Amino acid sequence: MYKPRVKAPDPALIAKTDAVLRRHGLATVCEESACPNRAECYRRGTATFMILGDTCTRACRFCHVRTGRGAPPDASEPERVAKAVRDLGLRYAVVTSVDRDDLKDYGSGHFAAVVRAIRDASPKTQIELLTPDFRGDERALDTVVAARPDKLAHNQETVRRLSPLVRPQSDYDRSLAVLRFYAERFGGPVKSSLMAGLGESEEELLLTMRDLYEAGVRQLTLGQYLQPTPAHLPVAAYRPPEFFERMRREALAIGFAAVASGILVRSSYYAERLTGDSNN
Protein backbone atom coordinates (compact mmCIF):
# COMPACT_ATOMS: atom_id res chain seq x y z
CA MET A 1 0.00 0.00 0.00
CA TYR A 2 1.38 3.40 -1.03
CA LYS A 3 2.07 5.79 1.85
CA PRO A 4 3.13 9.41 1.26
CA ARG A 5 6.34 10.84 2.62
CA VAL A 6 6.20 14.32 4.10
CA LYS A 7 9.17 16.57 3.36
CA ALA A 8 11.22 17.69 6.34
CA PRO A 9 10.30 21.24 7.40
CA ASP A 10 12.72 24.17 7.39
CA PRO A 11 13.08 24.85 11.13
CA ALA A 12 14.75 28.24 10.68
CA LEU A 13 12.01 29.54 8.40
CA ILE A 14 9.26 28.19 10.63
CA ALA A 15 10.89 29.75 13.70
CA LYS A 16 11.20 33.13 11.98
CA THR A 17 7.58 33.11 10.83
CA ASP A 18 6.30 31.84 14.15
CA ALA A 19 8.15 34.65 15.94
CA VAL A 20 6.15 37.23 13.96
CA LEU A 21 2.92 35.37 14.64
CA ARG A 22 3.66 35.15 18.36
CA ARG A 23 4.54 38.85 18.49
CA HIS A 24 1.09 39.65 17.19
CA GLY A 25 -0.63 36.90 19.20
CA LEU A 26 -1.93 35.02 16.16
CA ALA A 27 -2.60 31.46 15.13
CA THR A 28 -2.31 29.96 11.67
CA VAL A 29 -4.18 26.95 10.42
CA CYS A 30 -0.80 25.88 9.07
CA GLU A 31 0.29 25.20 12.64
CA GLU A 32 -3.00 24.30 14.32
CA SER A 33 -3.94 21.67 11.73
CA ALA A 34 -0.40 20.24 11.59
CA CYS A 35 -0.20 20.93 7.84
CA PRO A 36 2.76 19.19 6.16
CA ASN A 37 3.31 22.09 3.74
CA ARG A 38 3.66 25.10 6.01
CA ALA A 39 7.39 25.74 5.48
CA GLU A 40 6.93 25.60 1.71
CA CYS A 41 4.03 28.05 1.84
CA TYR A 42 5.92 30.44 4.13
CA ARG A 43 8.82 30.40 1.66
CA ARG A 44 6.51 31.49 -1.17
CA GLY A 45 5.11 34.42 0.79
CA THR A 46 1.75 32.97 1.70
CA ALA A 47 0.13 31.88 4.96
CA THR A 48 -3.30 30.90 6.24
CA PHE A 49 -4.50 32.75 9.32
CA MET A 50 -7.05 31.22 11.64
CA ILE A 51 -9.17 33.91 13.24
CA LEU A 52 -11.81 33.83 15.99
CA GLY A 53 -9.70 31.70 18.30
CA ASP A 54 -8.30 28.19 18.20
CA THR A 55 -11.36 26.39 19.58
CA CYS A 56 -14.12 25.15 17.24
CA THR A 57 -17.75 24.64 18.23
CA ARG A 58 -17.94 21.59 15.96
CA ALA A 59 -16.13 18.27 16.14
CA CYS A 60 -15.29 17.14 12.62
CA ARG A 61 -13.63 13.74 12.86
CA PHE A 62 -10.77 14.57 10.48
CA CYS A 63 -9.74 17.90 12.00
CA HIS A 64 -6.84 18.54 14.37
CA VAL A 65 -8.31 21.76 15.81
CA ARG A 66 -9.60 21.55 19.37
CA THR A 67 -13.33 21.48 20.10
CA GLY A 68 -15.25 23.50 22.69
CA ARG A 69 -16.73 26.92 23.30
CA GLY A 70 -14.56 29.75 22.08
CA ALA A 71 -13.77 33.05 23.75
CA PRO A 72 -15.56 36.22 22.63
CA PRO A 73 -14.08 37.72 19.42
CA ASP A 74 -11.09 39.97 20.04
CA ALA A 75 -11.71 43.36 18.47
CA SER A 76 -7.96 43.88 18.06
CA GLU A 77 -7.47 40.73 15.99
CA PRO A 78 -8.15 42.24 12.53
CA GLU A 79 -5.47 44.87 13.11
CA ARG A 80 -3.02 42.27 14.44
CA VAL A 81 -3.57 40.03 11.41
CA ALA A 82 -3.01 43.00 9.11
CA LYS A 83 0.25 43.92 10.87
CA ALA A 84 1.50 40.33 10.60
CA VAL A 85 0.67 40.28 6.89
CA ARG A 86 2.63 43.50 6.45
CA ASP A 87 5.58 42.39 8.62
CA LEU A 88 5.87 39.05 6.82
CA GLY A 89 5.62 40.75 3.43
CA LEU A 90 2.93 38.32 2.31
CA ARG A 91 1.86 38.43 -1.30
CA TYR A 92 -1.18 36.26 -0.60
CA ALA A 93 -3.08 35.78 2.65
CA VAL A 94 -5.71 33.14 3.26
CA VAL A 95 -8.02 33.87 6.18
CA THR A 96 -10.08 31.08 7.68
CA SER A 97 -11.64 30.36 11.06
CA VAL A 98 -12.94 27.77 13.39
CA ASP A 99 -16.71 27.33 13.35
CA ARG A 100 -18.35 29.79 15.74
CA ASP A 101 -21.94 28.64 15.92
CA ASP A 102 -22.15 30.39 19.29
CA LEU A 103 -21.94 33.86 17.74
CA LYS A 104 -24.97 35.74 16.46
CA ASP A 105 -23.39 36.41 13.06
CA TYR A 106 -21.29 33.21 13.15
CA GLY A 107 -18.18 35.38 12.93
CA SER A 108 -18.89 36.84 9.50
CA GLY A 109 -18.43 40.43 10.65
CA HIS A 110 -15.01 39.54 11.98
CA PHE A 111 -14.01 38.17 8.56
CA ALA A 112 -15.08 41.44 6.95
CA ALA A 113 -13.11 43.47 9.50
CA VAL A 114 -9.96 41.44 8.77
CA VAL A 115 -10.30 42.11 5.04
CA ARG A 116 -10.63 45.86 5.65
CA ALA A 117 -7.62 45.89 7.97
CA ILE A 118 -5.38 44.01 5.52
CA ARG A 119 -6.43 46.32 2.68
CA ASP A 120 -5.33 49.30 4.77
CA ALA A 121 -2.03 47.81 5.97
CA SER A 122 -0.92 45.92 2.87
CA PRO A 123 -2.90 47.05 -0.19
CA LYS A 124 -1.03 44.80 -2.64
CA THR A 125 -1.71 41.59 -0.73
CA GLN A 126 -4.35 39.39 -2.28
CA ILE A 127 -6.90 37.98 0.16
CA GLU A 128 -8.72 34.68 0.06
CA LEU A 129 -11.44 33.91 2.60
CA LEU A 130 -11.99 30.25 3.43
CA THR A 131 -15.19 30.40 5.44
CA PRO A 132 -17.32 28.05 7.51
CA ASP A 133 -20.89 27.51 6.33
CA PHE A 134 -22.30 30.08 8.83
CA ARG A 135 -25.22 27.65 9.20
CA GLY A 136 -26.31 28.85 5.77
CA ASP A 137 -27.37 32.24 7.16
CA GLU A 138 -27.69 34.55 4.15
CA ARG A 139 -27.00 37.71 6.14
CA ALA A 140 -23.68 36.24 7.26
CA LEU A 141 -22.86 35.12 3.72
CA ASP A 142 -23.73 38.56 2.38
CA THR A 143 -21.38 40.13 4.91
CA VAL A 144 -18.33 38.26 3.59
CA VAL A 145 -19.36 38.79 -0.03
CA ALA A 146 -19.64 42.54 0.60
CA ALA A 147 -16.12 42.60 2.06
CA ARG A 148 -14.86 41.99 -1.50
CA PRO A 149 -11.94 39.61 -0.96
CA ASP A 150 -10.09 38.39 -4.04
CA LYS A 151 -11.40 34.84 -3.67
CA LEU A 152 -14.06 33.02 -1.64
CA ALA A 153 -13.86 29.39 -0.59
CA HIS A 154 -15.75 26.85 1.48
CA ASN A 155 -14.70 23.22 1.75
CA GLN A 156 -17.04 20.39 0.86
CA GLU A 157 -14.46 17.97 2.35
CA THR A 158 -16.01 14.62 1.38
CA VAL A 159 -18.70 12.77 -0.56
CA ARG A 160 -22.38 12.75 0.37
CA ARG A 161 -22.41 9.23 1.88
CA LEU A 162 -19.50 9.93 4.21
CA SER A 163 -20.39 13.50 5.17
CA PRO A 164 -22.45 12.59 8.30
CA LEU A 165 -19.55 10.48 9.57
CA VAL A 166 -16.70 12.83 8.67
CA ARG A 167 -18.34 16.11 9.73
CA PRO A 168 -21.47 15.26 11.73
CA GLN A 169 -22.44 18.85 12.61
CA SER A 170 -22.24 20.05 9.02
CA ASP A 171 -24.38 19.18 6.02
CA TYR A 172 -23.50 18.21 2.45
CA ASP A 173 -26.35 20.14 0.82
CA ARG A 174 -25.90 23.18 3.05
CA SER A 175 -22.27 23.42 1.95
CA LEU A 176 -23.37 23.25 -1.68
CA ALA A 177 -25.89 26.02 -0.99
CA VAL A 178 -23.16 28.21 0.53
CA LEU A 179 -20.95 27.72 -2.51
CA ARG A 180 -23.86 28.43 -4.84
CA PHE A 181 -24.61 31.65 -2.94
CA TYR A 182 -20.99 32.75 -3.31
CA ALA A 183 -20.94 31.89 -7.01
CA GLU A 184 -24.13 33.87 -7.67
CA ARG A 185 -23.45 36.92 -5.47
CA PHE A 186 -19.67 37.31 -5.36
CA GLY A 187 -18.64 37.52 -8.98
CA GLY A 188 -15.06 36.44 -8.26
CA PRO A 189 -13.50 32.97 -8.17
CA VAL A 190 -15.08 30.38 -5.84
CA LYS A 191 -13.08 27.40 -4.60
CA SER A 192 -13.73 24.20 -2.68
CA SER A 193 -11.64 21.29 -1.43
CA LEU A 194 -12.05 17.53 -1.10
CA MET A 195 -10.14 14.79 0.69
CA ALA A 196 -9.46 11.30 -0.66
CA GLY A 197 -8.84 8.17 1.37
CA LEU A 198 -11.80 8.32 3.75
CA GLY A 199 -13.55 5.34 2.16
CA GLU A 200 -15.14 7.01 -0.87
CA SER A 201 -15.27 5.38 -4.28
CA GLU A 202 -14.00 7.08 -7.43
CA GLU A 203 -17.57 7.26 -8.70
CA GLU A 204 -18.68 9.07 -5.52
CA LEU A 205 -15.77 11.47 -5.79
CA LEU A 206 -16.61 12.31 -9.39
CA LEU A 207 -20.27 12.83 -8.47
CA THR A 208 -19.24 15.25 -5.74
CA MET A 209 -17.04 17.11 -8.21
CA ARG A 210 -20.02 17.45 -10.52
CA ASP A 211 -22.18 18.71 -7.63
CA LEU A 212 -19.55 21.35 -6.88
CA TYR A 213 -19.28 22.41 -10.50
CA GLU A 214 -23.06 22.71 -10.81
CA ALA A 215 -23.06 24.88 -7.67
CA GLY A 216 -20.71 27.31 -9.43
CA VAL A 217 -17.34 26.24 -8.04
CA ARG A 218 -14.58 26.71 -10.61
CA GLN A 219 -11.43 26.05 -8.56
CA LEU A 220 -10.89 22.71 -6.84
CA THR A 221 -8.25 21.10 -4.64
CA LEU A 222 -7.98 17.40 -3.83
CA GLY A 223 -5.56 15.82 -1.37
CA GLN A 224 -4.92 12.69 0.62
CA TYR A 225 -6.49 12.51 4.08
CA LEU A 226 -3.83 11.92 6.73
CA GLN A 227 -4.95 10.92 10.22
CA PRO A 228 -3.72 13.68 12.58
CA THR A 229 -3.95 11.62 15.80
CA PRO A 230 -5.10 8.10 16.78
CA ALA A 231 -8.35 9.66 18.05
CA HIS A 232 -9.34 10.81 14.56
CA LEU A 233 -10.81 8.85 11.68
CA PRO A 234 -8.39 6.25 10.35
CA VAL A 235 -7.18 6.40 6.76
CA ALA A 236 -9.27 3.99 4.69
CA ALA A 237 -6.90 4.08 1.70
CA TYR A 238 -3.67 5.76 0.66
CA ARG A 239 -4.16 6.87 -2.92
CA PRO A 240 -1.08 6.76 -5.19
CA PRO A 241 0.12 9.74 -7.27
CA GLU A 242 -1.46 8.39 -10.45
CA PHE A 243 -4.87 8.47 -8.77
CA PHE A 244 -4.56 12.19 -8.12
CA GLU A 245 -3.37 12.83 -11.66
CA ARG A 246 -6.35 10.92 -13.02
CA MET A 247 -8.75 12.88 -10.78
CA ARG A 248 -7.12 16.14 -11.92
CA ARG A 249 -7.83 15.25 -15.54
CA GLU A 250 -11.38 14.21 -14.69
CA ALA A 251 -12.01 17.49 -12.87
CA LEU A 252 -10.72 19.52 -15.80
CA ALA A 253 -12.94 17.48 -18.12
CA ILE A 254 -15.93 18.36 -15.94
CA GLY A 255 -15.08 22.01 -16.56
CA PHE A 256 -13.14 23.31 -13.57
CA ALA A 257 -10.86 26.19 -14.53
CA ALA A 258 -8.16 25.32 -11.99
CA VAL A 259 -7.35 22.07 -10.21
CA ALA A 260 -4.64 21.23 -7.67
CA SER A 261 -4.63 17.49 -7.04
CA GLY A 262 -1.92 15.60 -5.18
CA ILE A 263 -1.12 13.64 -2.07
CA LEU A 264 -0.05 16.61 0.05
CA VAL A 265 -2.39 19.16 -1.51
CA ARG A 266 -4.53 20.97 1.05
CA SER A 267 -7.26 23.57 0.58
CA SER A 268 -4.82 26.49 0.76
CA TYR A 269 -1.85 24.78 -0.89
CA TYR A 270 -0.54 26.95 -3.74
CA ALA A 271 -3.62 29.12 -3.22
CA GLU A 272 -1.92 32.09 -4.89
CA ARG A 273 -1.21 30.05 -8.03
CA LEU A 274 -4.61 28.41 -8.44
CA THR A 275 -5.89 30.63 -11.21
CA GLY A 276 -5.81 28.30 -14.21
CA ASP A 277 -4.97 24.74 -15.15
CA SER A 278 -2.74 23.60 -12.28
CA ASN A 279 -1.03 20.38 -11.37
CA ASN A 280 0.50 21.55 -8.12
C-alpha positions as CSV (number, residue, x, y, z in Angstrom):
1,M,0.0,0.0,0.0
2,Y,1.4,3.4,-1.0
3,K,2.1,5.8,1.8
4,P,3.1,9.4,1.3
5,R,6.3,10.8,2.6
6,V,6.2,14.3,4.1
7,K,9.2,16.6,3.4
8,A,11.2,17.7,6.3
9,P,10.3,21.2,7.4
10,D,12.7,24.2,7.4
11,P,13.1,24.9,11.1
12,A,14.8,28.2,10.7
13,L,12.0,29.5,8.4
14,I,9.3,28.2,10.6
15,A,10.9,29.7,13.7
16,K,11.2,33.1,12.0
17,T,7.6,33.1,10.8
18,D,6.3,31.8,14.2
19,A,8.1,34.7,15.9
20,V,6.1,37.2,14.0
21,L,2.9,35.4,14.6
22,R,3.7,35.2,18.4
23,R,4.5,38.9,18.5
24,H,1.1,39.6,17.2
25,G,-0.6,36.9,19.2
26,L,-1.9,35.0,16.2
27,A,-2.6,31.5,15.1
28,T,-2.3,30.0,11.7
29,V,-4.2,26.9,10.4
30,C,-0.8,25.9,9.1
31,E,0.3,25.2,12.6
32,E,-3.0,24.3,14.3
33,S,-3.9,21.7,11.7
34,A,-0.4,20.2,11.6
35,C,-0.2,20.9,7.8
36,P,2.8,19.2,6.2
37,N,3.3,22.1,3.7
38,R,3.7,25.1,6.0
39,A,7.4,25.7,5.5
40,E,6.9,25.6,1.7
41,C,4.0,28.1,1.8
42,Y,5.9,30.4,4.1
43,R,8.8,30.4,1.7
44,R,6.5,31.5,-1.2
45,G,5.1,34.4,0.8
46,T,1.8,33.0,1.7
47,A,0.1,31.9,5.0
48,T,-3.3,30.9,6.2
49,F,-4.5,32.8,9.3
50,M,-7.1,31.2,11.6
51,I,-9.2,33.9,13.2
52,L,-11.8,33.8,16.0
53,G,-9.7,31.7,18.3
54,D,-8.3,28.2,18.2
55,T,-11.4,26.4,19.6
56,C,-14.1,25.2,17.2
57,T,-17.8,24.6,18.2
58,R,-17.9,21.6,16.0
59,A,-16.1,18.3,16.1
60,C,-15.3,17.1,12.6
61,R,-13.6,13.7,12.9
62,F,-10.8,14.6,10.5
63,C,-9.7,17.9,12.0
64,H,-6.8,18.5,14.4
65,V,-8.3,21.8,15.8
66,R,-9.6,21.5,19.4
67,T,-13.3,21.5,20.1
68,G,-15.2,23.5,22.7
69,R,-16.7,26.9,23.3
70,G,-14.6,29.7,22.1
71,A,-13.8,33.0,23.7
72,P,-15.6,36.2,22.6
73,P,-14.1,37.7,19.4
74,D,-11.1,40.0,20.0
75,A,-11.7,43.4,18.5
76,S,-8.0,43.9,18.1
77,E,-7.5,40.7,16.0
78,P,-8.2,42.2,12.5
79,E,-5.5,44.9,13.1
80,R,-3.0,42.3,14.4
81,V,-3.6,40.0,11.4
82,A,-3.0,43.0,9.1
83,K,0.2,43.9,10.9
84,A,1.5,40.3,10.6
85,V,0.7,40.3,6.9
86,R,2.6,43.5,6.5
87,D,5.6,42.4,8.6
88,L,5.9,39.0,6.8
89,G,5.6,40.8,3.4
90,L,2.9,38.3,2.3
91,R,1.9,38.4,-1.3
92,Y,-1.2,36.3,-0.6
93,A,-3.1,35.8,2.6
94,V,-5.7,33.1,3.3
95,V,-8.0,33.9,6.2
96,T,-10.1,31.1,7.7
97,S,-11.6,30.4,11.1
98,V,-12.9,27.8,13.4
99,D,-16.7,27.3,13.4
100,R,-18.3,29.8,15.7
101,D,-21.9,28.6,15.9
102,D,-22.2,30.4,19.3
103,L,-21.9,33.9,17.7
104,K,-25.0,35.7,16.5
105,D,-23.4,36.4,13.1
106,Y,-21.3,33.2,13.2
107,G,-18.2,35.4,12.9
108,S,-18.9,36.8,9.5
109,G,-18.4,40.4,10.7
110,H,-15.0,39.5,12.0
111,F,-14.0,38.2,8.6
112,A,-15.1,41.4,6.9
113,A,-13.1,43.5,9.5
114,V,-10.0,41.4,8.8
115,V,-10.3,42.1,5.0
116,R,-10.6,45.9,5.7
117,A,-7.6,45.9,8.0
118,I,-5.4,44.0,5.5
119,R,-6.4,46.3,2.7
120,D,-5.3,49.3,4.8
121,A,-2.0,47.8,6.0
122,S,-0.9,45.9,2.9
123,P,-2.9,47.0,-0.2
124,K,-1.0,44.8,-2.6
125,T,-1.7,41.6,-0.7
126,Q,-4.4,39.4,-2.3
127,I,-6.9,38.0,0.2
128,E,-8.7,34.7,0.1
129,L,-11.4,33.9,2.6
130,L,-12.0,30.2,3.4
131,T,-15.2,30.4,5.4
132,P,-17.3,28.1,7.5
133,D,-20.9,27.5,6.3
134,F,-22.3,30.1,8.8
135,R,-25.2,27.7,9.2
136,G,-26.3,28.9,5.8
137,D,-27.4,32.2,7.2
138,E,-27.7,34.5,4.1
139,R,-27.0,37.7,6.1
140,A,-23.7,36.2,7.3
141,L,-22.9,35.1,3.7
142,D,-23.7,38.6,2.4
143,T,-21.4,40.1,4.9
144,V,-18.3,38.3,3.6
145,V,-19.4,38.8,0.0
146,A,-19.6,42.5,0.6
147,A,-16.1,42.6,2.1
148,R,-14.9,42.0,-1.5
149,P,-11.9,39.6,-1.0
150,D,-10.1,38.4,-4.0
151,K,-11.4,34.8,-3.7
152,L,-14.1,33.0,-1.6
153,A,-13.9,29.4,-0.6
154,H,-15.7,26.9,1.5
155,N,-14.7,23.2,1.8
156,Q,-17.0,20.4,0.9
157,E,-14.5,18.0,2.3
158,T,-16.0,14.6,1.4
159,V,-18.7,12.8,-0.6
160,R,-22.4,12.7,0.4
161,R,-22.4,9.2,1.9
162,L,-19.5,9.9,4.2
163,S,-20.4,13.5,5.2
164,P,-22.4,12.6,8.3
165,L,-19.5,10.5,9.6
166,V,-16.7,12.8,8.7
167,R,-18.3,16.1,9.7
168,P,-21.5,15.3,11.7
169,Q,-22.4,18.8,12.6
170,S,-22.2,20.1,9.0
171,D,-24.4,19.2,6.0
172,Y,-23.5,18.2,2.4
173,D,-26.4,20.1,0.8
174,R,-25.9,23.2,3.0
175,S,-22.3,23.4,1.9
176,L,-23.4,23.3,-1.7
177,A,-25.9,26.0,-1.0
178,V,-23.2,28.2,0.5
179,L,-21.0,27.7,-2.5
180,R,-23.9,28.4,-4.8
181,F,-24.6,31.6,-2.9
182,Y,-21.0,32.7,-3.3
183,A,-20.9,31.9,-7.0
184,E,-24.1,33.9,-7.7
185,R,-23.5,36.9,-5.5
186,F,-19.7,37.3,-5.4
187,G,-18.6,37.5,-9.0
188,G,-15.1,36.4,-8.3
189,P,-13.5,33.0,-8.2
190,V,-15.1,30.4,-5.8
191,K,-13.1,27.4,-4.6
192,S,-13.7,24.2,-2.7
193,S,-11.6,21.3,-1.4
194,L,-12.1,17.5,-1.1
195,M,-10.1,14.8,0.7
196,A,-9.5,11.3,-0.7
197,G,-8.8,8.2,1.4
198,L,-11.8,8.3,3.8
199,G,-13.6,5.3,2.2
200,E,-15.1,7.0,-0.9
201,S,-15.3,5.4,-4.3
202,E,-14.0,7.1,-7.4
203,E,-17.6,7.3,-8.7
204,E,-18.7,9.1,-5.5
205,L,-15.8,11.5,-5.8
206,L,-16.6,12.3,-9.4
207,L,-20.3,12.8,-8.5
208,T,-19.2,15.3,-5.7
209,M,-17.0,17.1,-8.2
210,R,-20.0,17.4,-10.5
211,D,-22.2,18.7,-7.6
212,L,-19.6,21.4,-6.9
213,Y,-19.3,22.4,-10.5
214,E,-23.1,22.7,-10.8
215,A,-23.1,24.9,-7.7
216,G,-20.7,27.3,-9.4
217,V,-17.3,26.2,-8.0
218,R,-14.6,26.7,-10.6
219,Q,-11.4,26.0,-8.6
220,L,-10.9,22.7,-6.8
221,T,-8.2,21.1,-4.6
222,L,-8.0,17.4,-3.8
223,G,-5.6,15.8,-1.4
224,Q,-4.9,12.7,0.6
225,Y,-6.5,12.5,4.1
226,L,-3.8,11.9,6.7
227,Q,-4.9,10.9,10.2
228,P,-3.7,13.7,12.6
229,T,-4.0,11.6,15.8
230,P,-5.1,8.1,16.8
231,A,-8.3,9.7,18.1
232,H,-9.3,10.8,14.6
233,L,-10.8,8.8,11.7
234,P,-8.4,6.2,10.3
235,V,-7.2,6.4,6.8
236,A,-9.3,4.0,4.7
237,A,-6.9,4.1,1.7
238,Y,-3.7,5.8,0.7
239,R,-4.2,6.9,-2.9
240,P,-1.1,6.8,-5.2
241,P,0.1,9.7,-7.3
242,E,-1.5,8.4,-10.4
243,F,-4.9,8.5,-8.8
244,F,-4.6,12.2,-8.1
245,E,-3.4,12.8,-11.7
246,R,-6.4,10.9,-13.0
247,M,-8.7,12.9,-10.8
248,R,-7.1,16.1,-11.9
249,R,-7.8,15.3,-15.5
250,E,-11.4,14.2,-14.7
251,A,-12.0,17.5,-12.9
252,L,-10.7,19.5,-15.8
253,A,-12.9,17.5,-18.1
254,I,-15.9,18.4,-15.9
255,G,-15.1,22.0,-16.6
256,F,-13.1,23.3,-13.6
257,A,-10.9,26.2,-14.5
258,A,-8.2,25.3,-12.0
259,V,-7.4,22.1,-10.2
260,A,-4.6,21.2,-7.7
261,S,-4.6,17.5,-7.0
262,G,-1.9,15.6,-5.2
263,I,-1.1,13.6,-2.1
264,L,0.0,16.6,0.0
265,V,-2.4,19.2,-1.5
266,R,-4.5,21.0,1.0
267,S,-7.3,23.6,0.6
268,S,-4.8,26.5,0.8
269,Y,-1.9,24.8,-0.9
270,Y,-0.5,26.9,-3.7
271,A,-3.6,29.1,-3.2
272,E,-1.9,32.1,-4.9
273,R,-1.2,30.1,-8.0
274,L,-4.6,28.4,-8.4
275,T,-5.9,30.6,-11.2
276,G,-5.8,28.3,-14.2
277,D,-5.0,24.7,-15.2
278,S,-2.7,23.6,-12.3
279,N,-1.0,20.4,-11.4
280,N,0.5,21.6,-8.1
